[in-house]
Amino acid sequence: MFIKAGLITLALALTASASPFAEGRGSRISFEKRDGITTQDGWFDRKKAVEMVVRDHNKHRQNLVNLFMNVGPQAFNEGAQVLPIANMSQSAPAEKRQAEALTDEENDVYWEGPISIGTPGQNFQIDFDTGSADLWIPSTKCTSSYCSNKNKYDPSRSSTSEKKSGQFSILYGDGSEVSGPEYTDTVTVAGVTAKGQYFSPVDTISPSFGSEAVDGILGLAFPAISNLNKSPFFNTAKSQGAVKNGVFGMKLAKIGSELYLGGTDSSLYTGSIEYHPVTGTGFWQIGGASLRVGSQTVASGFQTIIDSGTTIIYGPPSSVAALYKAIPGSKVYDSQNGFYSFPCATTPSNVALNWGGKSWAISADNFVLGKASLTECIGAIVGRDMGLGSKTWLVGDSFMKNVYTAFSFDANSVGFSPLK
C-alpha cells in the first residue's frame, strides 16, 4: 500500500543517499526515558523485561489484526501470522536468585513528552511510539484505581471535542484491555496542531499501565495499522499544512532526547542521513539488512521494523542463536523468552546492523540490558517469533540510541546518521 511501483524508483534512489529534504525547519520537543529493564544499580530486572516482551508481542499482534482488517492479508510479510495473545502467567519464568537484590526504580520504558488536547488545551504526558498508529489517553470516565494518578481528558471542557461512532480496543498480556470511544479534537505537539484529530479517551485501562508515569500513547506509524483506521496525528498535521515536510527525526539518549516534527534537527547529527526505502505496509520497515559481529556476518537479507516503543531488539530464534554463538562465553539465560547472557568483562562493542551502506554499531553500553550476576550480563538482542514475518526483526531503542533516526512519509523511507 505504501510502496507501490511508481514509488520504487524514487525510494531505491534514496538508499544509502543523502536527505533530499530541508533540514532544521520543524518543531522540536524534548522528552525523557524511564527505563525499568535495568535498575538504578545496573541489574537486569527480569520481571519487567518479561512484561516488556509480553507487551511488545501483544502490541504487534494487534498491529497485524489491524493490518488484516484495514488492508487484508496480502499486506503481511512472508511468514507473518497473528499469534495467540501472550500473557505473564505463561511467559514469566521461575525466579532465579541473584548475587544482590534488585533495586526497583519504579520506572518503565518510554520516550515521553507533553502534548495538549482540546480547546482550551488539556495537558498529557505521552509515549511517542513509531511502532503503533493511534493516540489514546484516559478519560474522566475511567474511575478505576489504575487511572487515579493519570491526567484525564474531559470532553465537556473542550469546545472542539466531538464524539464519533467508533470504538477503540487493544488487549494486553495481563488479560485486560485498553478501550474507549472514538473522538475528534484539536491535538498540539510542540506547537504543531492537528485539528479534528481522531483519538480515544479510554474509560478502561490495563493494570499494566496503572503504575506508569505516562498517561497514554501517540503512535507515529502508518494509518494501515491504526486500530481506529484513521489518520495518525503527524499525517493529519501534514495534510493540514501544520508542517511543511512529512518527516520527523528522533534522538534517543539518557539526556538530550528529542522528537523533531517537520524535518530533522541537523544540530544533533553529523554528515548526511543514509535513507532506505520502506518495504512493508503499515510499519517503518526497511529491508536488505544484515547483522555482523566484527567482520563475521551472522544474519543477512532480512527485514527490520524500527520501533521506538521498545528497548529490545527481537530476531528469529535461529538467527539470534547464531549471533550469540559468535560472542565468546554466551549462553541461553531464559529459553522461554529468548534472553541470552555473556561475560560482562567481554561485552561486545562490534555488533552492527547494515542496510547496504554504513555499518551501524551498537555500543557496549546499549548492548547490555543489565547484570544477571556479578559476572554475567544480559544481551539486548532476543530470540523470539513476534509473528511479524519469518525474516523480520523488530529493532528497538537499544539500536536507536546509537544513531539519529529520520522517518519520512514524503519519500517512504527511514534513515540514520551518526550522533554528534
TIBA-566252 format. One record per residue (C-alpha): residue number from 1; residue in one letter; x, y, z. Coordinates in steps of 0.1 Angstrom, whole numbers, padded with zeros to 4 digits. Layout:
# residues N
<guse NUM, "a", <X, Y, Z>>,
...
# end
This chain:
# residues 420
<guse 1, "m", <0000, 0000, 0000>>,
<guse 2, "f", <0028, 0024, 0008>>,
<guse 3, "i", <0054, 0014, -0017>>,
<guse 4, "k", <0038, 0010, -0050>>,
<guse 5, "a", <0056, 0005, -0083>>,
<guse 6, "g", <0055, 0042, -0090>>,
<guse 7, "l", <0074, 0049, -0058>>,
<guse 8, "i", <0100, 0022, -0061>>,
<guse 9, "t", <0124, 0040, -0084>>,
<guse 10, "l", <0124, 0071, -0062>>,
<guse 11, "a", <0127, 0051, -0030>>,
<guse 12, "l", <0156, 0030, -0043>>,
<guse 13, "a", <0174, 0062, -0053>>,
<guse 14, "l", <0173, 0072, -0017>>,
<guse 15, "t", <0191, 0041, -0005>>,
<guse 16, "a", <0224, 0050, 0012>>,
<guse 17, "s", <0220, 0085, 0000>>,
<guse 18, "a", <0218, 0120, 0015>>,
<guse 19, "s", <0185, 0135, 0026>>,
<guse 20, "p", <0165, 0153, -0002>>,
<guse 21, "f", <0146, 0173, 0024>>,
<guse 22, "a", <0151, 0207, 0040>>,
<guse 23, "e", <0166, 0202, 0074>>,
<guse 24, "g", <0161, 0222, 0106>>,
<guse 25, "r", <0127, 0236, 0096>>,
<guse 26, "g", <0104, 0219, 0121>>,
<guse 27, "s", <0094, 0219, 0157>>,
<guse 28, "r", <0113, 0201, 0185>>,
<guse 29, "i", <0100, 0185, 0216>>,
<guse 30, "s", <0123, 0173, 0243>>,
<guse 31, "f", <0115, 0141, 0260>>,
<guse 32, "e", <0129, 0117, 0285>>,
<guse 33, "k", <0133, 0080, 0291>>,
<guse 34, "r", <0120, 0060, 0320>>,
<guse 35, "d", <0139, 0027, 0320>>,
<guse 36, "g", <0128, -0002, 0341>>,
<guse 37, "i", <0146, -0031, 0325>>,
<guse 38, "t", <0179, -0020, 0340>>,
<guse 39, "t", <0177, -0010, 0377>>,
<guse 40, "q", <0195, 0021, 0390>>,
<guse 41, "d", <0224, 0000, 0402>>,
<guse 42, "g", <0228, -0019, 0369>>,
<guse 43, "w", <0209, -0051, 0375>>,
<guse 44, "f", <0187, -0068, 0349>>,
<guse 45, "d", <0151, -0066, 0361>>,
<guse 46, "r", <0138, -0098, 0348>>,
<guse 47, "k", <0102, -0094, 0357>>,
<guse 48, "k", <0099, -0060, 0339>>,
<guse 49, "a", <0118, -0074, 0309>>,
<guse 50, "v", <0093, -0102, 0306>>,
<guse 51, "e", <0065, -0077, 0309>>,
<guse 52, "m", <0080, -0058, 0280>>,
<guse 53, "v", <0083, -0089, 0259>>,
<guse 54, "v", <0046, -0097, 0265>>,
<guse 55, "r", <0035, -0062, 0258>>,
<guse 56, "d", <0056, -0060, 0226>>,
<guse 57, "h", <0042, -0093, 0215>>,
<guse 58, "n", <0006, -0082, 0220>>,
<guse 59, "k", <0011, -0047, 0206>>,
<guse 60, "h", <0024, -0061, 0173>>,
<guse 61, "r", <-0002, -0089, 0174>>,
<guse 62, "q", <-0028, -0061, 0175>>,
<guse 63, "n", <-0010, -0043, 0147>>,
<guse 64, "l", <-0013, -0074, 0125>>,
<guse 65, "v", <-0050, -0077, 0134>>,
<guse 66, "n", <-0055, -0040, 0124>>,
<guse 67, "l", <-0035, -0045, 0092>>,
<guse 68, "f", <-0056, -0075, 0083>>,
<guse 69, "m", <-0089, -0056, 0089>>,
<guse 70, "n", <-0077, -0023, 0072>>,
<guse 71, "v", <-0058, -0037, 0042>>,
<guse 72, "g", <-0060, -0075, 0041>>,
<guse 73, "p", <-0036, -0105, 0045>>,
<guse 74, "q", <-0018, -0096, 0013>>,
<guse 75, "a", <-0001, -0068, 0032>>,
<guse 76, "f", <0016, -0093, 0056>>,
<guse 77, "n", <0053, -0101, 0053>>,
<guse 78, "e", <0063, -0136, 0042>>,
<guse 79, "g", <0056, -0159, 0071>>,
<guse 80, "a", <0037, -0134, 0092>>,
<guse 81, "q", <0008, -0146, 0113>>,
<guse 82, "v", <-0014, -0134, 0141>>,
<guse 83, "l", <-0001, -0154, 0171>>,
<guse 84, "p", <-0021, -0162, 0202>>,
<guse 85, "i", <-0021, -0135, 0229>>,
<guse 86, "a", <0008, -0137, 0252>>,
<guse 87, "n", <0003, -0133, 0290>>,
<guse 88, "m", <0025, -0130, 0320>>,
<guse 89, "s", <0014, -0163, 0336>>,
<guse 90, "q", <0027, -0182, 0305>>,
<guse 91, "s", <0058, -0161, 0300>>,
<guse 92, "a", <0071, -0154, 0335>>,
<guse 93, "p", <0098, -0180, 0343>>,
<guse 94, "a", <0106, -0192, 0378>>,
<guse 95, "e", <0126, -0166, 0397>>,
<guse 96, "k", <0164, -0171, 0398>>,
<guse 97, "r", <0184, -0160, 0428>>,
<guse 98, "q", <0209, -0132, 0421>>,
<guse 99, "a", <0240, -0122, 0438>>,
<guse 100, "e", <0224, -0089, 0450>>,
<guse 101, "a", <0188, -0079, 0455>>,
<guse 102, "l", <0173, -0058, 0427>>,
<guse 103, "t", <0167, -0021, 0433>>,
<guse 104, "d", <0133, -0012, 0418>>,
<guse 105, "e", <0133, 0023, 0402>>,
<guse 106, "e", <0095, 0022, 0398>>,
<guse 107, "n", <0100, 0034, 0363>>,
<guse 108, "d", <0090, 0019, 0330>>,
<guse 109, "v", <0104, 0021, 0295>>,
<guse 110, "y", <0091, 0051, 0275>>,
<guse 111, "w", <0102, 0080, 0255>>,
<guse 112, "e", <0078, 0105, 0268>>,
<guse 113, "g", <0069, 0142, 0263>>,
<guse 114, "p", <0040, 0166, 0267>>,
<guse 115, "i", <0010, 0172, 0244>>,
<guse 116, "s", <-0023, 0190, 0247>>,
<guse 117, "i", <-0057, 0180, 0235>>,
<guse 118, "g", <-0088, 0203, 0232>>,
<guse 119, "t", <-0098, 0239, 0233>>,
<guse 120, "p", <-0085, 0251, 0257>>,
<guse 121, "g", <-0058, 0225, 0258>>,
<guse 122, "q", <-0057, 0197, 0284>>,
<guse 123, "n", <-0022, 0185, 0290>>,
<guse 124, "f", <-0009, 0149, 0289>>,
<guse 125, "q", <0024, 0131, 0292>>,
<guse 126, "i", <0027, 0108, 0262>>,
<guse 127, "d", <0048, 0079, 0249>>,
<guse 128, "f", <0059, 0086, 0213>>,
<guse 129, "d", <0058, 0053, 0196>>,
<guse 130, "t", <0069, 0046, 0160>>,
<guse 131, "g", <0056, 0011, 0164>>,
<guse 132, "s", <0019, 0020, 0166>>,
<guse 133, "a", <-0005, 0044, 0149>>,
<guse 134, "d", <-0032, 0055, 0174>>,
<guse 135, "l", <-0035, 0082, 0201>>,
<guse 136, "w", <-0051, 0073, 0233>>,
<guse 137, "i", <-0053, 0089, 0268>>,
<guse 138, "p", <-0075, 0082, 0299>>,
<guse 139, "s", <-0109, 0100, 0301>>,
<guse 140, "t", <-0127, 0113, 0332>>,
<guse 141, "k", <-0150, 0082, 0328>>,
<guse 142, "c", <-0121, 0060, 0338>>,
<guse 143, "t", <-0128, 0056, 0375>>,
<guse 144, "s", <-0106, 0026, 0383>>,
<guse 145, "s", <-0076, 0029, 0406>>,
<guse 146, "y", <-0054, 0024, 0375>>,
<guse 147, "c", <-0064, 0058, 0363>>,
<guse 148, "s", <-0061, 0076, 0396>>,
<guse 149, "n", <-0027, 0091, 0390>>,
<guse 150, "k", <-0033, 0100, 0354>>,
<guse 151, "n", <-0043, 0132, 0336>>,
<guse 152, "k", <-0077, 0126, 0322>>,
<guse 153, "y", <-0095, 0141, 0292>>,
<guse 154, "d", <-0128, 0158, 0298>>,
<guse 155, "p", <-0147, 0163, 0265>>,
<guse 156, "s", <-0171, 0187, 0282>>,
<guse 157, "r", <-0142, 0212, 0288>>,
<guse 158, "s", <-0133, 0214, 0251>>,
<guse 159, "s", <-0153, 0234, 0226>>,
<guse 160, "t", <-0137, 0215, 0197>>,
<guse 161, "s", <-0145, 0180, 0211>>,
<guse 162, "e", <-0167, 0157, 0190>>,
<guse 163, "k", <-0178, 0122, 0198>>,
<guse 164, "k", <-0178, 0097, 0169>>,
<guse 165, "s", <-0194, 0063, 0164>>,
<guse 166, "g", <-0163, 0041, 0165>>,
<guse 167, "q", <-0147, 0021, 0194>>,
<guse 168, "f", <-0110, 0016, 0203>>,
<guse 169, "s", <-0097, -0016, 0220>>,
<guse 170, "i", <-0063, -0032, 0225>>,
<guse 171, "l", <-0057, -0064, 0245>>,
<guse 172, "y", <-0027, -0067, 0268>>,
<guse 173, "g", <-0009, -0096, 0284>>,
<guse 174, "d", <-0025, -0093, 0318>>,
<guse 175, "g", <-0058, -0104, 0303>>,
<guse 176, "s", <-0072, -0069, 0303>>,
<guse 177, "e", <-0076, -0042, 0277>>,
<guse 178, "v", <-0073, -0005, 0270>>,
<guse 179, "s", <-0106, 0006, 0254>>,
<guse 180, "g", <-0129, 0035, 0249>>,
<guse 181, "p", <-0150, 0056, 0225>>,
<guse 182, "e", <-0138, 0074, 0194>>,
<guse 183, "y", <-0135, 0112, 0195>>,
<guse 184, "t", <-0120, 0140, 0174>>,
<guse 185, "d", <-0104, 0172, 0189>>,
<guse 186, "t", <-0076, 0196, 0184>>,
<guse 187, "v", <-0042, 0180, 0193>>,
<guse 188, "t", <-0010, 0200, 0197>>,
<guse 189, "v", <0026, 0187, 0200>>,
<guse 190, "a", <0055, 0212, 0202>>,
<guse 191, "g", <0034, 0239, 0185>>,
<guse 192, "v", <0023, 0216, 0157>>,
<guse 193, "t", <-0015, 0214, 0157>>,
<guse 194, "a", <-0038, 0188, 0141>>,
<guse 195, "k", <-0075, 0198, 0140>>,
<guse 196, "g", <-0102, 0172, 0141>>,
<guse 197, "q", <-0077, 0145, 0151>>,
<guse 198, "y", <-0091, 0111, 0158>>,
<guse 199, "f", <-0082, 0095, 0191>>,
<guse 200, "s", <-0096, 0076, 0220>>,
<guse 201, "p", <-0102, 0089, 0255>>,
<guse 202, "v", <-0103, 0055, 0271>>,
<guse 203, "d", <-0125, 0045, 0300>>,
<guse 204, "t", <-0109, 0012, 0306>>,
<guse 205, "i", <-0071, 0009, 0312>>,
<guse 206, "s", <-0049, -0021, 0316>>,
<guse 207, "p", <-0034, -0027, 0351>>,
<guse 208, "s", <0000, -0029, 0334>>,
<guse 209, "f", <-0004, 0009, 0327>>,
<guse 210, "g", <-0016, 0019, 0361>>,
<guse 211, "s", <0017, 0025, 0378>>,
<guse 212, "e", <0034, 0041, 0348>>,
<guse 213, "a", <0042, 0078, 0346>>,
<guse 214, "v", <0029, 0083, 0311>>,
<guse 215, "d", <-0008, 0090, 0305>>,
<guse 216, "g", <-0011, 0073, 0271>>,
<guse 217, "i", <0005, 0067, 0237>>,
<guse 218, "l", <0008, 0087, 0205>>,
<guse 219, "g", <0015, 0064, 0175>>,
<guse 220, "l", <0038, 0076, 0147>>,
<guse 221, "a", <0034, 0047, 0123>>,
<guse 222, "f", <0013, 0044, 0091>>,
<guse 223, "p", <-0025, 0045, 0091>>,
<guse 224, "a", <-0027, 0009, 0079>>,
<guse 225, "i", <-0021, -0004, 0114>>,
<guse 226, "s", <-0044, 0021, 0132>>,
<guse 227, "n", <-0070, 0004, 0154>>,
<guse 228, "l", <-0093, 0033, 0147>>,
<guse 229, "n", <-0084, 0030, 0109>>,
<guse 230, "k", <-0079, 0068, 0109>>,
<guse 231, "s", <-0051, 0092, 0100>>,
<guse 232, "p", <-0025, 0094, 0129>>,
<guse 233, "f", <-0015, 0127, 0144>>,
<guse 234, "f", <0015, 0135, 0122>>,
<guse 235, "n", <-0002, 0125, 0090>>,
<guse 236, "t", <-0031, 0148, 0099>>,
<guse 237, "a", <-0008, 0177, 0107>>,
<guse 238, "k", <0010, 0173, 0074>>,
<guse 239, "s", <-0023, 0171, 0054>>,
<guse 240, "q", <-0035, 0204, 0071>>,
<guse 241, "g", <-0002, 0222, 0064>>,
<guse 242, "a", <0009, 0224, 0100>>,
<guse 243, "v", <0043, 0211, 0090>>,
<guse 244, "k", <0059, 0216, 0056>>,
<guse 245, "n", <0078, 0183, 0054>>,
<guse 246, "g", <0063, 0149, 0062>>,
<guse 247, "v", <0095, 0140, 0080>>,
<guse 248, "f", <0103, 0136, 0117>>,
<guse 249, "g", <0135, 0128, 0135>>,
<guse 250, "m", <0144, 0112, 0168>>,
<guse 251, "k", <0174, 0113, 0191>>,
<guse 252, "l", <0171, 0088, 0219>>,
<guse 253, "a", <0195, 0091, 0248>>,
<guse 254, "k", <0197, 0093, 0286>>,
<guse 255, "i", <0199, 0131, 0283>>,
<guse 256, "g", <0191, 0154, 0254>>,
<guse 257, "s", <0165, 0132, 0238>>,
<guse 258, "e", <0143, 0149, 0211>>,
<guse 259, "l", <0115, 0144, 0187>>,
<guse 260, "y", <0117, 0168, 0158>>,
<guse 261, "l", <0085, 0173, 0137>>,
<guse 262, "g", <0086, 0185, 0101>>,
<guse 263, "g", <0122, 0178, 0093>>,
<guse 264, "t", <0154, 0167, 0110>>,
<guse 265, "d", <0175, 0186, 0136>>,
<guse 266, "s", <0209, 0189, 0120>>,
<guse 267, "s", <0224, 0202, 0152>>,
<guse 268, "l", <0221, 0166, 0166>>,
<guse 269, "y", <0239, 0146, 0139>>,
<guse 270, "t", <0269, 0147, 0116>>,
<guse 271, "g", <0271, 0143, 0079>>,
<guse 272, "s", <0242, 0133, 0057>>,
<guse 273, "i", <0213, 0109, 0065>>,
<guse 274, "e", <0215, 0074, 0049>>,
<guse 275, "y", <0180, 0067, 0038>>,
<guse 276, "h", <0165, 0033, 0029>>,
<guse 277, "p", <0131, 0027, 0013>>,
<guse 278, "v", <0101, 0014, 0033>>,
<guse 279, "t", <0094, -0022, 0022>>,
<guse 280, "g", <0063, -0031, 0040>>,
<guse 281, "t", <0028, -0019, 0047>>,
<guse 282, "g", <0019, 0000, 0079>>,
<guse 283, "f", <0053, -0003, 0097>>,
<guse 284, "w", <0085, 0017, 0094>>,
<guse 285, "q", <0101, -0014, 0078>>,
<guse 286, "i", <0133, -0014, 0058>>,
<guse 287, "g", <0148, -0044, 0041>>,
<guse 288, "g", <0181, -0058, 0029>>,
<guse 289, "a", <0196, -0058, 0064>>,
<guse 290, "s", <0225, -0078, 0078>>,
<guse 291, "l", <0238, -0083, 0113>>,
<guse 292, "r", <0275, -0086, 0119>>,
<guse 293, "v", <0298, -0093, 0148>>,
<guse 294, "g", <0331, -0077, 0138>>,
<guse 295, "s", <0338, -0090, 0103>>,
<guse 296, "q", <0315, -0120, 0106>>,
<guse 297, "t", <0280, -0118, 0091>>,
<guse 298, "v", <0257, -0139, 0113>>,
<guse 299, "a", <0224, -0130, 0095>>,
<guse 300, "s", <0215, -0113, 0062>>,
<guse 301, "g", <0187, -0104, 0038>>,
<guse 302, "f", <0161, -0097, 0065>>,
<guse 303, "q", <0135, -0070, 0071>>,
<guse 304, "t", <0136, -0047, 0101>>,
<guse 305, "i", <0108, -0027, 0118>>,
<guse 306, "i", <0121, 0004, 0136>>,
<guse 307, "d", <0101, 0007, 0168>>,
<guse 308, "s", <0108, 0034, 0194>>,
<guse 309, "g", <0082, 0018, 0217>>,
<guse 310, "t", <0105, -0010, 0229>>,
<guse 311, "t", <0141, -0012, 0242>>,
<guse 312, "i", <0146, -0048, 0230>>,
<guse 313, "i", <0158, -0060, 0195>>,
<guse 314, "y", <0139, -0091, 0185>>,
<guse 315, "g", <0150, -0116, 0159>>,
<guse 316, "p", <0142, -0151, 0147>>,
<guse 317, "p", <0155, -0176, 0174>>,
<guse 318, "s", <0178, -0194, 0150>>,
<guse 319, "s", <0194, -0161, 0138>>,
<guse 320, "v", <0198, -0148, 0173>>,
<guse 321, "a", <0214, -0181, 0184>>,
<guse 322, "a", <0239, -0176, 0155>>,
<guse 323, "l", <0247, -0142, 0168>>,
<guse 324, "y", <0255, -0153, 0204>>,
<guse 325, "k", <0275, -0182, 0191>>,
<guse 326, "a", <0298, -0156, 0177>>,
<guse 327, "i", <0301, -0139, 0211>>,
<guse 328, "p", <0325, -0159, 0234>>,
<guse 329, "g", <0310, -0172, 0266>>,
<guse 330, "s", <0274, -0166, 0256>>,
<guse 331, "k", <0247, -0189, 0268>>,
<guse 332, "v", <0209, -0191, 0270>>,
<guse 333, "y", <0196, -0173, 0300>>,
<guse 334, "d", <0158, -0176, 0296>>,
<guse 335, "s", <0148, -0200, 0268>>,
<guse 336, "q", <0111, -0193, 0271>>,
<guse 337, "n", <0115, -0156, 0263>>,
<guse 338, "g", <0147, -0157, 0243>>,
<guse 339, "f", <0172, -0139, 0265>>,
<guse 340, "y", <0210, -0147, 0264>>,
<guse 341, "s", <0238, -0139, 0288>>,
<guse 342, "f", <0275, -0134, 0283>>,
<guse 343, "p", <0305, -0124, 0304>>,
<guse 344, "c", <0302, -0087, 0314>>,
<guse 345, "a", <0340, -0084, 0312>>,
<guse 346, "t", <0339, -0091, 0274>>,
<guse 347, "t", <0307, -0072, 0264>>,
<guse 348, "p", <0309, -0068, 0226>>,
<guse 349, "s", <0311, -0034, 0211>>,
<guse 350, "n", <0314, -0047, 0175>>,
<guse 351, "v", <0278, -0059, 0169>>,
<guse 352, "a", <0264, -0039, 0140>>,
<guse 353, "l", <0234, -0036, 0116>>,
<guse 354, "n", <0239, -0028, 0080>>,
<guse 355, "w", <0214, -0020, 0052>>,
<guse 356, "g", <0238, -0018, 0023>>,
<guse 357, "g", <0256, 0014, 0033>>,
<guse 358, "k", <0274, 0021, 0066>>,
<guse 359, "s", <0276, -0004, 0094>>,
<guse 360, "w", <0258, 0010, 0124>>,
<guse 361, "a", <0274, -0004, 0156>>,
<guse 362, "i", <0255, -0010, 0189>>,
<guse 363, "s", <0277, 0003, 0217>>,
<guse 364, "a", <0287, -0020, 0246>>,
<guse 365, "d", <0265, 0001, 0270>>,
<guse 366, "n", <0235, -0003, 0247>>,
<guse 367, "f", <0240, -0040, 0241>>,
<guse 368, "v", <0236, -0047, 0278>>,
<guse 369, "l", <0201, -0048, 0295>>,
<guse 370, "g", <0217, -0053, 0329>>,
<guse 371, "k", <0237, -0077, 0351>>,
<guse 372, "a", <0223, -0112, 0358>>,
<guse 373, "s", <0251, -0118, 0383>>,
<guse 374, "l", <0284, -0102, 0393>>,
<guse 375, "t", <0300, -0116, 0362>>,
<guse 376, "e", <0272, -0122, 0337>>,
<guse 377, "c", <0252, -0096, 0316>>,
<guse 378, "i", <0220, -0099, 0296>>,
<guse 379, "g", <0221, -0090, 0259>>,
<guse 380, "a", <0196, -0066, 0242>>,
<guse 381, "i", <0190, -0089, 0213>>,
<guse 382, "v", <0164, -0115, 0220>>,
<guse 383, "g", <0154, -0146, 0200>>,
<guse 384, "r", <0116, -0146, 0197>>,
<guse 385, "d", <0090, -0150, 0170>>,
<guse 386, "m", <0068, -0119, 0171>>,
<guse 387, "g", <0046, -0131, 0142>>,
<guse 388, "l", <0058, -0102, 0120>>,
<guse 389, "g", <0074, -0125, 0094>>,
<guse 390, "s", <0099, -0154, 0091>>,
<guse 391, "k", <0127, -0130, 0082>>,
<guse 392, "t", <0116, -0099, 0100>>,
<guse 393, "w", <0133, -0083, 0130>>,
<guse 394, "l", <0119, -0058, 0154>>,
<guse 395, "v", <0145, -0031, 0162>>,
<guse 396, "g", <0140, -0011, 0194>>,
<guse 397, "d", <0159, 0017, 0211>>,
<guse 398, "s", <0189, -0005, 0220>>,
<guse 399, "f", <0198, 0002, 0184>>,
<guse 400, "m", <0182, 0036, 0180>>,
<guse 401, "k", <0202, 0051, 0209>>,
<guse 402, "n", <0233, 0047, 0187>>,
<guse 403, "v", <0221, 0069, 0158>>,
<guse 404, "y", <0199, 0098, 0148>>,
<guse 405, "t", <0168, 0083, 0131>>,
<guse 406, "a", <0147, 0100, 0105>>,
<guse 407, "f", <0113, 0089, 0093>>,
<guse 408, "s", <0100, 0102, 0060>>,
<guse 409, "f", <0064, 0098, 0049>>,
<guse 410, "d", <0073, 0121, 0019>>,
<guse 411, "a", <0097, 0096, 0004>>,
<guse 412, "n", <0085, 0064, 0023>>,
<guse 413, "s", <0119, 0059, 0039>>,
<guse 414, "v", <0138, 0056, 0071>>,
<guse 415, "g", <0173, 0070, 0076>>,
<guse 416, "f", <0202, 0070, 0100>>,
<guse 417, "s", <0231, 0094, 0107>>,
<guse 418, "p", <0259, 0094, 0134>>,
<guse 419, "l", <0251, 0114, 0165>>,
<guse 420, "k", <0272, 0144, 0175>>,
# end
